[in-house]
Amino acid sequence: MSRKKKGIDAERDLIHKFWGTGKWCALRTAGSGSMHFPAPDILASNIVRKVAIECKVTKDDKKYFPKDEVKQLKNFSEYFGAEPWIAVKFFRTSWFFLNIEDLRETKKSYVINKRNAILKGLSLKEFIGEGFE
C-alpha cells in the first residue's frame, strides 16, 4: 500500500470517528497539499467548535512538518475562523491532537516525537469530547 493511500485511509478513519459521535460533522478537503491555496486535510465542526486539521501517520518515532505546511494551516484557520490542529498517529498508537505550539521548531520544519505527543497531545476522546465510543 502506498504512503499516500495510507494517509488517505487514516484521514477517512478519523472522519468516521467524528461522524460516529453524532455531534460532529467532518470532511476531507480535496487537493490539500497539492494546490496553490492553503487547505487542511480535514475540516470538522460541531455546534460550538470549528477545527482545521493537518493529519499525519508514521511508522517512525518522530514526525516532521514542513514550515510552509504549518504556515498554510495557520493562514487557512485564521481566514476560515477555525482552530488549527495537528493530528498525528504513530505506529501502534491512537491519534494525538496537538496545538502548533506543541511542535518543536527546527531550521527547516517543525517536529513532534512520540513521547512528546503522548505527554502534550489530546487523545481522540479528549479532543472530540462526549459521545465518542
Secondary structure as UniProt FT lines:
FT   HELIX           3..20
FT   STRAND          25..28
FT   TURN            30..34
FT   STRAND          42..45
FT   STRAND          50..58
FT   STRAND          62..66
FT   HELIX           67..80
FT   STRAND          83..90
FT   TURN            91..92
FT   STRAND          95..98
FT   HELIX           100..102
FT   STRAND          104..105
FT   STRAND          109..113
FT   HELIX           114..120
FT   STRAND          122..123
FT   HELIX           124..128
FT   TURN            130..131
//
